[in-house]
Amino acid sequence: MPEETAPEGTFVWSVEGRPIRIRAAAEVLASIGRAAREGLEKVPRRGLEIGGVLLGTREGDELTITDWRPISCEHARGPGFELSANDEAALRQLLGSLASEPAPGGLEVLGWFHTHTRDGICLTKSDLDVYNRFFPAPWQVALVVKPHPKEPARAGFFFREPNGAILAESSYREFVIEPGLRPQPVGFDPASLAPAPPPAPPARSEQAPSLPPPPEPGAASPHGALRLAMRRSLLVALAAAFLLGAVAFVAIPLLLPQPQPAAIALDVRPSADALVLEWDRSAALLRDASRATLTIEDGGERRVIELSPEELGNGSLTYYRRTGEVAFHLELVRRSGPPVQGSTRFLGEPPGPPPAAEDPAEVDRLEREIGLLRLELEREIARSKRLRLEIQELERRLTGAGRGR
């Protein structure tokens, strides 16, 4: 969708067929991008997720974002942006103060933003809980920012449809909030990219070397036989050295230990009675995988799940555990190399006991069915997201074809 014409220093976000229109000052988006990058760099590998309240003005369905305030998060449950009881109390106090003492210029709360360092640009279950509890107005929006250590951050807005529904799986339209080129390494010298000058030809000697005159035909030399024997010995030695070097060139790489493929890094975190298993979906190994098998050992029970390419590309999977000890093992079969594996284990308190029932065997059977149905639901959500994106792409092509006629 082409960008809408806007004053310099203003970004405009809209969705074709929807009345909503969001304007944001470029310096505000840049400030959010810097805060997201700083949070990413605070915790190695995982990064620290942050959030804030979006402020601005509203005229009907058009929102103009001109400022923001940080949302306090003590990260009691880890580096993810999950609010504790103290965080929720602080957020209520912040929203109450903004409502009773509006910011200069008559600014009001237009919604909120938060970053995802592991999940994609979507609204998770906990995100929707914050959105619906603290920003329930039908016109309030949510902004999800996905920072990257070396590339521009991506982001997307989310909003409520007229019937109150929210497209949480993905944003209608993603955008970059930190435009610019990737910086060069420290110490980079542009002159180092200039082609090196051709080497100077060797200086020619002014005087040709003197050579001994060739012997006259038929003349006998007292050292001729000795010189001929020495030349033959030298040629034999050079040939043997060349042969040994060729054999070493071929054999030595075969004798050296071959580098092993990198392992898949897995991370597991609890969420109530569920476990969220995560991996780096941007790894080159995943793009080269032809098949993926996930083995789950929950207490004495073992399950083997075949992951589709779409599920592998999601980067996470939610599993509802039955015990306090769960092991995960992921194996990738690659097209261009040996298989790679990754393992992790969760140790914690067992989940709460199931409700009392007259038949324990029936309760156990139902729990297993619920676990399998939840896994199937995760798969269907991923398939639905993929189909929705394909439909949007077909609609975009049809629109482009109609305009070209």
Secondary structure, DSSP 8 states (H G I E B T S, - for coil): -------TTEEEEE-TT---EEEEEHHHHHHHHHHHHHHHHHSTTT----EEEEEEEEETTEEEEEEEEE-----TTSSS----HHHHHHHHHHHHHHHHS-BTTTBEEEEEEEE-SSS-SS--HHHHHHHHHH--STT-EEEEEE--SSS--EEEEE-B-TTS-B--SS-SSEEESS-S-----TT--GGGGS-----------SS---------TT---TTHHHHHHHHHHHHHHHHHHHHHHHHHHHHHHHHS---------EEEEEETTEEEEEE-TT-HHHHTEEEEEEEEEETTEEEEEEE-HHHHHH-EEEEE-SSSEEEEEEEEEESSS--EEEEEEEE----------S-HHHHHHHHHHHHHHHHHHHHHHHHHHHHHHHHHHHHHHHHHHHHH-
